[in-house]
């Protein structure tokens, strides 16, 4: 199980990861919503998500077929999921308490990457999110 929290600690959750599905996403939406050059996302099972505190503080924003979640107190980006019924939940690695065990298996939306970013040559590069 992955344990996560927002920056201020008001929201805490746990969720079951889908082993090995970690991606660096370079799409414009991820870059803007994370305020970063790219976002490292850990895929997990949406059906396993449980909040241990702060659910009432969760803020959701709907855009382009997905829901992005934040802490309404500190603004930390937590996760996103599709509006469809698929069991995928994308957790921002920055929200994970113990980040040491996760390694990206691919770079996605590489055509949208910023020019100064050097892609990891040891993992595959994709023009979009690969089929899961």
N, C-alpha and C positions, 0 to 999 in steps of 0.2 A: 504494500500500500504506500502511496505517496502522501506525505503530509505537507500541507501548505498553509500559508497565512499571508495577510497583507502586511504592509510596512509598519503600520501602527499596532498590529496584533489584534484589532477588533474583530476580524473575520478569521476563522480557522476552519480547515476542511481536510478531508482525506478522500482518496479516490484510488481505484485500482489501475495501475498503468498497463498499457499494452506493450510488453517488453520489446525493446529495440526500436520503437517508432519515435525517434527524436529527429527533428528537422530544423535547419536554419532557414527561415523564410525571409526573402528579400523583397516581397511585394510591397507596394506603396502603402496599402492599408495597414499592414503589420508595422511598417516603419513609423507611420504617423501615430498609430494608436499606442505604440510602445515608447515613442519619443527616442528612437534608437536607429542605428544604421541597418539593423536586421533584428529579427526576433527568433529566439530558440524556443521551440514548442515541443512539449512532451505529450504524445497522444495517450489518452486513457479511456476507460469505459464510463461513459456518461451515466449509465444505470447504477454505478457503484458510488456515485458522489454523495457524501454525507458531510454536513456542516456541524462542527462541534460548538461553534459560537458565531454570532454575528450575521446570521442569515438575513435579518431585517435590515442590515446595513448594506447589503449587496445592491448595487446599482447596475442595471442592464441597459445596453444601447444596441438598437437594431439597425443593421446596415448591410446592404447587398447580400441578403440571404443568410446572414449569420447574426448571432447575438454575442456581444462582447460584454464581459462583466468587470466591474471595478468596485473598490471599496468607496462608499460615499463619504467617509471621513478623511482618508488620506489620499485617495485617488489611485491607489495601486492597481495596476492591470493584473487580473487574476487568470481568466480563462475565456475561451469562446467556444461556441458550438453552433451547428447548423440548425435552421428552423425545421429541417426534415426530421424524420424519426430514426435516423442512424444513431448508433450507440457510441459515437466518437465525441470526445471532449478534448480540446486542445488547451493544455495548461502552460502558462508562461513559466519558463524555467526560473525566472526571478521570484515567482511566488512559492517555489518549492523550498522547504526548509533545509533538506540535505541534498544539495545539487551535485555532489561529487561523483555519483555513480552514472550520470547520464552523458552519453556521447552522441552527437549527431550522426545519422547514417546517410544524410543527403542534404544538399543545398537546393532549395526550390525557388521558383520565380527568379532565376538568375539573370534574366534579361532586364529586370527592374532594379538590379543591385546598384548601389552607388559606385561611382568610378574608383574611389580610393579603397574599396574593399577588396582584399585578396581572398579568393575562394579557396577552400581546403581541397587540395588536389588528391587527397587520399580517400575521398568519398564522392559518390556520383553527383552530378549536377543535372537539375531538371528545369524545364521551362515552366512547369506548374507543379502542383502537388501530385506526386505519382499515385497510381491506383493502389489502394490499400487492401 
